[in-house]
């Protein structure tokens, strides 16, 4: 017997499939018109401000100014990425290989979105889905529901202007619960999940193709020779943006001994305060009661957190810093804090810094990204070394990490609020989520001139070494 949840979700999916059948007949210009309508729904300044205000009021996370900037910048950057992308019909041809690629929709997308970005993340999902001529059904966090609901109304207003079906973008009915969310994941064609790791596990266990993201716990390394003033400004700007709601905000900074004193002075000049042992203990008690991150202090300003911990001298701080040496549950500052609180590790050299980051990521944050602040040719060499050895999908060099990781106008990463962390982070992809993840690609394969090869050509060196060892063998198949 069908459950009530199955019937409710089934009705949504049925309407989504009917709307998607209309969108699938669009040409590229029609798909791009859907994208523009969905983007303007959140970028129009009055709507943007309303959504940001609503998000902070109802989630208690972040601040209005930064959410306005995030809503605008992330959407504008995504539009830039999509401006010349082909997602309808033939999108690529390789005459030499005889391959033609054709873009096709995935169908109906189910998207789980977090309370940390209740406007920007759903908008990003909607726009990517529209670029591929899909339908999408949102499953927002309970705290973020009001923002998603208002965004949906704005999207529908824009769809009405262009005569697009409203049911291309839908929302689970309130109150959102696990039963309806899990049923949504079971019935759609593709699952996209951003948020808590419990949501990611639900996505991967839904039985449907799924893209989920890994946990954040970013560490940044500062080495000798780095421009410490620039590094401090970038780190503090990143750490304070939207009160550190981003999974890409730095949670630890690992500083080489040779540059420790000037780097700490530079951080202090940016408004970061290093707590003494007594203050650190009070902060830990307030921020991690019972060993768990306090929801009431998540994504609050450093001053608010300092007040809650009874640290009067840090009332005007932009970032609270604590000395740390250990890693793991007994050292909660070594994990993700979702607040303007930064753990500081002092190490002898770069090799020790890399080992420290590896230890941190063995505890939490594997697969996400690492920051590096260095200068000149050394920056390139060290970045390559980190990329070759650490379990990270991104190495961010000399940038404000939370701004750069999800794509920026001054780096080449795609604009996104969902970062794949590869198998290190329990994900099936290791790049920023982008429009091609919302497409099926059909390939036409034509006959071409044979590209044959012999075993000697391809295995020559290996076979030569094997023969020298005295082994005897044939290389032709036995029929």
BAGUKE-247470 format. One record per residue (C-alpha): residue number from 1; z negated, x negated, y negated. Coordinates in Angstrom, 3 decimals, padded with zeros to 6 digits, always signed. Example, Ala and Ser with C-alpha at 12.3 -4.5 7.8 and 13.67 -1.06 7.14 Angstrom:
! residues 2
PT     k         zz         xx         yy
PT     1   -007.800   -012.300   +004.500
PT     2   -007.140   -013.670   +001.060
! end
This chain:
! residues 479
PT     k         zz         xx         yy
PT     1   +000.000   +000.000   +000.000
PT     2   +000.979   -001.322   -003.399
PT     3   -001.919   -002.277   -005.637
PT     4   -002.386   -000.972   -009.142
PT     5   -001.710   -004.475   -010.476
PT     6   +001.549   -004.675   -008.505
PT     7   +002.719   -001.386   -009.977
PT     8   +001.841   -002.387   -013.553
PT     9   +003.524   -005.769   -013.265
PT    10   +006.432   -004.292   -011.353
PT    11   +007.198   -001.979   -014.260
PT    12   +007.161   -004.884   -016.721
PT    13   +009.402   -007.001   -014.524
PT    14   +011.837   -004.146   -013.984
PT    15   +012.228   -003.696   -017.737
PT    16   +012.551   -007.454   -018.157
PT    17   +015.333   -007.620   -015.576
PT    18   +017.254   -004.846   -017.325
PT    19   +016.950   -006.651   -020.668
PT    20   +017.877   -009.986   -019.122
PT    21   +021.026   -008.465   -017.659
PT    22   +022.077   -007.672   -021.237
PT    23   +021.239   -011.168   -022.505
PT    24   +023.135   -012.784   -019.641
PT    25   +026.364   -011.371   -021.061
PT    26   +025.802   -013.225   -024.357
PT    27   +028.003   -016.138   -025.325
PT    28   +026.492   -019.276   -026.847
PT    29   +026.446   -017.783   -030.320
PT    30   +024.585   -014.753   -028.997
PT    31   +021.993   -016.913   -027.243
PT    32   +021.512   -018.964   -030.387
PT    33   +021.030   -015.767   -032.372
PT    34   +018.175   -014.808   -030.043
PT    35   +016.678   -018.263   -030.601
PT    36   +016.889   -017.919   -034.384
PT    37   +015.290   -014.473   -034.316
PT    38   +012.394   -015.658   -032.148
PT    39   +011.880   -018.747   -034.308
PT    40   +011.846   -016.831   -037.591
PT    41   +009.218   -014.509   -036.114
PT    42   +006.663   -017.325   -036.350
PT    43   +008.155   -019.521   -039.083
PT    44   +008.364   -016.895   -041.828
PT    45   +005.538   -018.136   -044.087
PT    46   +003.543   -014.919   -044.398
PT    47   +003.705   -014.293   -040.659
PT    48   +002.828   -017.902   -039.889
PT    49   -000.284   -017.709   -042.063
PT    50   -001.294   -014.389   -040.515
PT    51   -000.927   -015.762   -036.988
PT    52   -002.847   -018.945   -037.800
PT    53   -005.665   -016.990   -039.458
PT    54   -005.863   -014.575   -036.543
PT    55   -005.893   -017.441   -034.038
PT    56   -008.841   -019.193   -035.667
PT    57   -010.732   -015.945   -036.216
PT    58   -010.450   -014.744   -032.636
PT    59   -010.527   -017.996   -030.661
PT    60   -012.940   -019.932   -032.886
PT    61   -010.807   -023.018   -032.232
PT    62   -009.198   -025.306   -034.777
PT    63   -008.486   -024.587   -038.431
PT    64   -005.992   -022.432   -040.254
PT    65   -004.259   -025.138   -042.286
PT    66   -003.350   -027.248   -039.268
PT    67   -002.296   -024.268   -037.189
PT    68   +000.100   -023.237   -039.970
PT    69   +001.551   -026.758   -039.959
PT    70   +001.723   -026.798   -036.146
PT    71   +003.432   -023.404   -035.941
PT    72   +006.031   -024.508   -038.484
PT    73   +006.609   -028.088   -037.386
PT    74   +006.753   -027.475   -033.651
PT    75   +009.149   -024.573   -034.080
PT    76   +011.360   -026.393   -036.570
PT    77   +011.506   -029.438   -034.299
PT    78   +012.417   -027.291   -031.325
PT    79   +015.212   -025.679   -033.338
PT    80   +016.506   -029.162   -034.142
PT    81   +016.516   -030.063   -030.442
PT    82   +018.317   -026.848   -029.519
PT    83   +020.817   -026.814   -032.390
PT    84   +023.745   -028.295   -030.464
PT    85   +022.535   -027.804   -026.899
PT    86   +024.942   -025.881   -024.672
PT    87   +023.297   -023.365   -022.351
PT    88   +026.122   -020.883   -021.687
PT    89   +029.128   -021.440   -019.434
PT    90   +030.461   -024.933   -018.869
PT    91   +028.010   -027.444   -020.326
PT    92   +029.299   -030.723   -018.871
PT    93   +032.347   -032.131   -017.090
PT    94   +032.736   -035.468   -015.355
PT    95   +036.396   -035.899   -014.496
PT    96   +035.820   -039.176   -012.656
PT    97   +033.371   -037.527   -010.261
PT    98   +035.127   -034.173   -010.241
PT    99   +031.920   -032.378   -011.262
PT   100   +031.651   -029.432   -013.653
PT   101   +028.222   -028.104   -014.652
PT   102   +027.678   -024.457   -015.535
PT   103   +024.452   -023.185   -017.120
PT   104   +022.935   -020.042   -015.642
PT   105   +019.697   -018.192   -016.511
PT   106   +016.649   -018.497   -014.268
PT   107   +015.921   -014.772   -014.735
PT   108   +012.425   -013.567   -015.628
PT   109   +009.887   -016.186   -016.703
PT   110   +006.126   -015.709   -016.472
PT   111   +004.278   -017.877   -018.999
PT   112   +000.548   -018.581   -019.034
PT   113   -000.483   -019.735   -022.515
PT   114   -003.773   -021.238   -023.767
PT   115   -006.310   -020.250   -026.407
PT   116   -005.980   -023.671   -028.061
PT   117   -002.461   -022.880   -029.298
PT   118   -002.179   -019.073   -029.102
PT   119   +000.770   -018.896   -031.489
PT   120   +002.730   -022.134   -031.196
PT   121   +002.805   -022.363   -027.393
PT   122   +004.009   -018.781   -026.749
PT   123   +006.622   -019.197   -029.483
PT   124   +007.863   -022.401   -027.863
PT   125   +008.105   -020.671   -024.477
PT   126   +009.903   -017.655   -025.941
PT   127   +012.461   -019.767   -027.803
PT   128   +013.279   -021.912   -024.778
PT   129   +013.583   -018.794   -022.629
PT   130   +015.957   -017.156   -025.130
PT   131   +018.111   -020.291   -025.273
PT   132   +018.726   -019.853   -021.551
PT   133   +019.329   -016.059   -021.826
PT   134   +016.199   -015.271   -019.836
PT   135   +013.491   -012.663   -020.207
PT   136   +009.871   -013.751   -020.511
PT   137   +006.497   -012.103   -019.946
PT   138   +003.454   -013.730   -021.545
PT   139   +000.016   -013.994   -019.969
PT   140   -002.139   -015.273   -022.839
PT   141   -005.766   -016.296   -022.640
PT   142   -008.144   -013.435   -023.483
PT   143   -009.205   -015.124   -026.734
PT   144   -005.602   -015.727   -027.704
PT   145   -004.410   -012.227   -026.843
PT   146   -004.528   -010.832   -030.379
PT   147   -002.392   -013.681   -031.689
PT   148   +000.164   -013.303   -028.904
PT   149   +000.245   -009.544   -029.446
PT   150   +000.942   -009.995   -033.156
PT   151   +003.590   -012.622   -032.445
PT   152   +005.235   -010.214   -030.015
PT   153   +005.386   -007.562   -032.742
PT   154   +007.083   -010.028   -035.079
PT   155   +009.576   -011.039   -032.378
PT   156   +010.394   -007.395   -031.696
PT   157   +010.918   -006.773   -035.413
PT   158   +013.477   -009.582   -035.469
PT   159   +015.123   -008.373   -032.269
PT   160   +015.497   -004.935   -033.850
PT   161   +017.396   -006.568   -036.717
PT   162   +019.978   -008.063   -034.363
PT   163   +020.075   -005.269   -031.803
PT   164   +018.501   -007.309   -029.001
PT   165   +016.451   -005.622   -026.252
PT   166   +012.731   -005.736   -027.001
PT   167   +011.977   -006.081   -023.309
PT   168   +013.352   -009.623   -023.347
PT   169   +009.853   -010.608   -024.503
PT   170   +006.833   -008.746   -023.136
PT   171   +003.080   -009.202   -022.861
PT   172   +000.618   -008.374   -020.114
PT   173   -001.472   -005.333   -021.049
PT   174   -004.978   -005.926   -022.363
PT   175   -007.433   -006.900   -021.115
PT   176   -005.705   -009.806   -019.389
PT   177   -007.412   -010.621   -016.099
PT   178   -006.789   -012.881   -013.122
PT   179   -005.520   -010.068   -010.892
PT   180   -002.716   -009.068   -013.267
PT   181   -001.899   -012.686   -014.122
PT   182   -001.627   -013.716   -010.472
PT   183   +000.513   -010.671   -009.720
PT   184   +002.797   -011.613   -012.604
PT   185   +003.227   -015.079   -011.148
PT   186   +004.082   -013.555   -007.785
PT   187   +006.823   -011.278   -009.131
PT   188   +008.690   -013.412   -011.689
PT   189   +011.437   -015.940   -010.956
PT   190   +009.896   -018.953   -012.709
PT   191   +006.331   -019.761   -013.753
PT   192   +005.436   -021.909   -016.777
PT   193   +001.724   -022.661   -017.146
PT   194   -000.086   -024.449   -019.953
PT   195   -003.865   -024.452   -020.288
PT   196   -006.779   -024.860   -017.927
PT   197   -006.357   -026.604   -014.604
PT   198   -007.388   -023.394   -012.826
PT   199   -004.321   -021.732   -014.376
PT   200   -002.153   -024.649   -013.317
PT   201   -003.407   -024.378   -009.731
PT   202   -002.708   -020.641   -009.783
PT   203   +000.840   -021.343   -010.945
PT   204   +001.510   -023.864   -008.199
PT   205   +000.022   -021.601   -005.530
PT   206   +001.950   -018.505   -006.665
PT   207   +004.780   -019.034   -004.213
PT   208   +007.315   -019.224   -007.035
PT   209   +008.933   -022.251   -008.703
PT   210   +006.465   -023.481   -011.300
PT   211   +006.046   -025.997   -014.086
PT   212   +002.420   -026.810   -014.830
PT   213   +000.865   -029.516   -016.965
PT   214   -001.853   -032.068   -016.282
PT   215   -005.212   -032.586   -017.905
PT   216   -005.459   -034.558   -021.123
PT   217   -007.878   -037.404   -021.834
PT   218   -005.841   -039.788   -023.915
PT   219   -006.942   -043.373   -024.458
PT   220   -005.537   -045.632   -027.170
PT   221   -005.552   -049.434   -027.081
PT   222   -005.817   -051.576   -030.214
PT   223   -004.938   -055.244   -029.720
PT   224   -005.231   -058.391   -031.808
PT   225   -002.525   -058.573   -034.435
PT   226   -002.322   -054.810   -034.899
PT   227   -002.292   -053.348   -038.400
PT   228   -005.835   -052.000   -038.127
PT   229   -005.675   -049.930   -041.311
PT   230   -002.545   -048.147   -040.086
PT   231   -003.970   -047.767   -036.582
PT   232   -007.209   -046.263   -037.889
PT   233   -005.349   -043.833   -040.129
PT   234   -003.133   -042.691   -037.263
PT   235   -006.007   -042.289   -034.822
PT   236   -008.197   -040.334   -037.238
PT   237   -005.266   -038.171   -038.372
PT   238   -004.495   -037.367   -034.751
PT   239   -008.119   -036.864   -033.724
PT   240   -008.883   -034.470   -036.588
PT   241   -005.677   -032.423   -036.486
PT   242   -006.613   -028.822   -035.705
PT   243   -010.074   -030.122   -034.752
PT   244   -008.656   -031.889   -031.682
PT   245   -007.426   -028.772   -029.867
PT   246   -004.458   -030.753   -028.549
PT   247   -004.534   -032.290   -025.071
PT   248   -002.749   -035.220   -026.731
PT   249   -005.609   -036.108   -029.078
PT   250   -007.221   -039.481   -028.453
PT   251   -010.517   -039.240   -026.575
PT   252   -011.168   -042.965   -026.267
PT   253   -010.182   -046.043   -028.201
PT   254   -010.235   -049.403   -026.421
PT   255   -010.461   -052.313   -028.850
PT   256   -009.871   -056.001   -028.154
PT   257   -012.826   -058.184   -029.071
PT   258   -010.723   -060.245   -031.507
PT   259   -009.990   -057.207   -033.657
PT   260   -013.101   -055.119   -032.999
PT   261   -014.931   -055.691   -036.298
PT   262   -011.973   -055.055   -038.636
PT   263   -010.860   -052.048   -036.570
PT   264   -014.306   -050.452   -036.707
PT   265   -014.401   -051.080   -040.461
PT   266   -010.977   -049.463   -040.808
PT   267   -012.113   -046.428   -038.802
PT   268   -015.209   -046.139   -040.985
PT   269   -012.997   -046.226   -044.080
PT   270   -011.134   -043.227   -042.642
PT   271   -014.377   -041.227   -042.314
PT   272   -015.319   -042.027   -038.714
PT   273   -019.041   -042.686   -038.161
PT   274   -020.426   -044.740   -035.277
PT   275   -023.638   -043.109   -034.016
PT   276   -026.706   -045.108   -033.038
PT   277   -028.356   -044.753   -029.641
PT   278   -030.676   -041.915   -030.685
PT   279   -027.890   -039.977   -032.391
PT   280   -025.647   -040.506   -029.373
PT   281   -028.300   -038.991   -027.120
PT   282   -028.666   -035.951   -029.380
PT   283   -024.896   -035.509   -029.529
PT   284   -024.638   -035.682   -025.739
PT   285   -027.363   -033.063   -025.355
PT   286   -025.610   -030.722   -027.813
PT   287   -022.031   -031.321   -026.667
PT   288   -022.670   -031.451   -022.920
PT   289   -025.567   -029.110   -022.111
PT   290   -026.134   -029.188   -018.380
PT   291   -023.371   -031.772   -018.103
PT   292   -020.612   -029.362   -019.176
PT   293   -018.683   -029.262   -022.438
PT   294   -020.201   -026.712   -024.794
PT   295   -017.725   -023.934   -025.557
PT   296   -019.504   -023.207   -028.835
PT   297   -018.687   -026.712   -030.129
PT   298   -015.163   -027.021   -028.748
PT   299   -012.566   -027.643   -031.474
PT   300   -015.136   -027.514   -034.270
PT   301   -015.198   -030.001   -037.142
PT   302   -017.131   -033.241   -036.782
PT   303   -019.559   -032.088   -039.462
PT   304   -020.281   -028.831   -037.662
PT   305   -020.912   -030.683   -034.415
PT   306   -023.161   -033.193   -036.183
PT   307   -025.155   -030.339   -037.716
PT   308   -025.571   -028.710   -034.303
PT   309   -026.807   -032.027   -032.900
PT   310   -029.202   -032.595   -035.793
PT   311   -027.409   -035.661   -037.143
PT   312   -027.745   -035.082   -040.873
PT   313   -026.068   -038.286   -042.036
PT   314   -022.831   -037.316   -040.246
PT   315   -022.448   -033.952   -041.988
PT   316   -019.409   -035.200   -043.926
PT   317   -017.909   -037.269   -041.101
PT   318   -014.318   -036.698   -040.042
PT   319   -014.873   -038.210   -036.576
PT   320   -018.030   -038.994   -034.577
PT   321   -017.816   -042.227   -032.590
PT   322   -020.035   -043.345   -029.705
PT   323   -020.194   -046.680   -027.913
PT   324   -019.261   -046.321   -024.252
PT   325   -019.058   -048.707   -021.316
PT   326   -019.003   -046.461   -018.255
PT   327   -016.667   -043.892   -016.750
PT   328   -017.216   -040.718   -014.757
PT   329   -019.477   -037.665   -014.663
PT   330   -022.548   -039.734   -015.551
PT   331   -020.709   -040.802   -018.717
PT   332   -019.421   -037.510   -020.198
PT   333   -018.035   -039.184   -023.319
PT   334   -015.459   -040.879   -021.061
PT   335   -013.791   -037.494   -020.438
PT   336   -011.865   -035.005   -022.556
PT   337   -014.004   -033.651   -025.385
PT   338   -011.644   -031.238   -027.245
PT   339   -013.438   -032.128   -030.469
PT   340   -013.385   -034.880   -033.129
PT   341   -015.584   -037.107   -030.947
PT   342   -014.257   -040.513   -029.939
PT   343   -015.586   -042.909   -027.285
PT   344   -015.260   -046.579   -028.245
PT   345   -014.845   -049.316   -025.610
PT   346   -015.068   -052.982   -026.604
PT   347   -013.132   -055.297   -024.271
PT   348   -012.334   -058.996   -024.067
PT   349   -008.523   -058.849   -024.050
PT   350   -005.479   -056.723   -023.318
PT   351   -005.788   -057.080   -019.553
PT   352   -009.354   -055.785   -019.740
PT   353   -008.163   -052.946   -021.969
PT   354   -005.523   -051.920   -019.446
PT   355   -008.102   -052.003   -016.651
PT   356   -010.426   -049.849   -018.732
PT   357   -007.718   -047.253   -019.312
PT   358   -006.899   -047.232   -015.595
PT   359   -010.572   -046.582   -014.821
PT   360   -010.720   -043.746   -017.348
PT   361   -007.581   -042.134   -015.921
PT   362   -008.887   -042.486   -012.374
PT   363   -011.623   -040.155   -013.581
PT   364   -009.586   -037.844   -015.842
PT   365   -006.231   -037.773   -017.616
PT   366   -003.910   -039.503   -015.153
PT   367   -000.231   -038.957   -015.859
PT   368   -000.497   -037.819   -019.458
PT   369   -000.031   -040.704   -021.906
PT   370   -001.563   -043.780   -023.461
PT   371   -001.502   -045.036   -027.029
PT   372   -000.862   -048.621   -028.094
PT   373   -001.392   -050.142   -031.518
PT   374   +000.176   -053.599   -031.720
PT   375   +002.604   -055.576   -033.870
PT   376   +005.944   -057.311   -033.533
PT   377   +007.455   -058.433   -030.255
PT   378   +004.045   -058.223   -028.612
PT   379   +004.093   -054.449   -029.082
PT   380   +007.297   -054.163   -027.036
PT   381   +006.040   -056.465   -024.298
PT   382   +002.674   -054.755   -023.959
PT   383   +004.186   -051.267   -024.062
PT   384   +006.510   -052.254   -021.205
PT   385   +003.578   -053.656   -019.242
PT   386   +001.623   -050.417   -019.678
PT   387   +004.651   -048.377   -018.661
PT   388   +005.110   -050.473   -015.524
PT   389   +001.485   -050.390   -014.407
PT   390   -000.518   -047.421   -015.726
PT   391   -000.269   -043.885   -014.275
PT   392   +001.194   -042.377   -017.460
PT   393   +004.364   -040.478   -018.280
PT   394   +004.410   -041.600   -021.930
PT   395   +003.441   -044.766   -023.813
PT   396   +003.061   -043.955   -027.502
PT   397   +003.453   -047.023   -029.717
PT   398   +002.052   -047.179   -033.266
PT   399   +001.968   -043.417   -033.857
PT   400   -000.525   -040.610   -034.391
PT   401   -000.800   -039.670   -030.747
PT   402   -001.230   -035.886   -030.796
PT   403   +001.710   -035.557   -033.190
PT   404   +003.997   -038.009   -031.406
PT   405   +003.473   -037.040   -027.759
PT   406   +004.856   -033.535   -028.127
PT   407   +007.936   -034.743   -029.975
PT   408   +008.261   -035.876   -033.557
PT   409   +010.953   -036.210   -036.179
PT   410   +010.501   -039.989   -035.968
PT   411   +010.626   -040.451   -032.200
PT   412   +013.008   -039.338   -029.488
PT   413   +010.742   -037.144   -027.360
PT   414   +011.640   -033.435   -027.165
PT   415   +009.483   -031.113   -029.246
PT   416   +007.111   -029.354   -026.870
PT   417   +003.539   -028.191   -026.440
PT   418   +003.647   -028.684   -022.663
PT   419   +003.680   -032.213   -021.298
PT   420   +004.402   -032.843   -017.636
PT   421   +002.189   -035.530   -016.069
PT   422   +004.106   -036.270   -012.889
PT   423   +002.498   -036.574   -009.490
PT   424   -000.312   -038.603   -011.114
PT   425   -001.444   -035.415   -012.865
PT   426   -000.545   -033.046   -010.038
PT   427   +002.717   -031.911   -011.652
PT   428   +006.262   -031.680   -010.371
PT   429   +007.760   -033.156   -013.553
PT   430   +006.887   -036.035   -015.865
PT   431   +008.670   -035.202   -019.107
PT   432   +008.077   -032.873   -022.026
PT   433   +008.936   -029.301   -021.097
PT   434   +012.292   -028.418   -022.680
PT   435   +015.147   -025.943   -022.557
PT   436   +016.796   -027.319   -019.410
PT   437   +013.702   -026.374   -017.431
PT   438   +014.635   -022.760   -018.233
PT   439   +018.118   -023.056   -016.698
PT   440   +019.755   -023.017   -013.311
PT   441   +022.748   -025.364   -013.127
PT   442   +025.731   -024.537   -010.915
PT   443   +027.969   -027.495   -010.051
PT   444   +031.617   -027.341   -009.067
PT   445   +032.640   -030.299   -006.904
PT   446   +036.359   -031.159   -006.608
PT   447   +037.959   -033.723   -004.310
PT   448   +038.396   -037.159   -005.842
PT   449   +039.797   -040.452   -004.596
PT   450   +037.531   -041.681   -001.779
PT   451   +034.854   -044.142   -002.815
PT   452   +034.335   -045.889   +000.500
PT   453   +032.326   -049.006   +001.258
PT   454   +031.468   -051.140   +004.266
PT   455   +028.069   -051.999   +005.649
PT   456   +028.767   -055.661   +004.923
PT   457   +029.423   -054.871   +001.265
PT   458   +026.251   -052.845   +000.844
PT   459   +023.920   -054.669   +003.218
PT   460   +025.423   -058.128   +003.052
PT   461   +022.414   -060.048   +001.787
PT   462   +019.980   -058.278   +004.074
PT   463   +022.232   -058.734   +007.132
PT   464   +022.717   -062.389   +006.326
PT   465   +018.977   -062.944   +006.150
PT   466   +018.493   -061.020   +009.398
PT   467   +021.127   -063.081   +011.198
PT   468   +019.412   -066.276   +010.083
PT   469   +016.249   -065.047   +011.775
PT   470   +018.107   -065.044   +015.069
PT   471   +018.410   -061.272   +015.497
PT   472   +021.532   -059.959   +017.213
PT   473   +022.987   -056.560   +016.366
PT   474   +026.150   -054.537   +015.820
PT   475   +026.959   -052.875   +012.510
PT   476   +029.612   -050.463   +013.716
PT   477   +028.496   -047.025   +014.954
PT   478   +028.422   -046.493   +018.712
PT   479   +030.433   -043.478   +019.748
! end
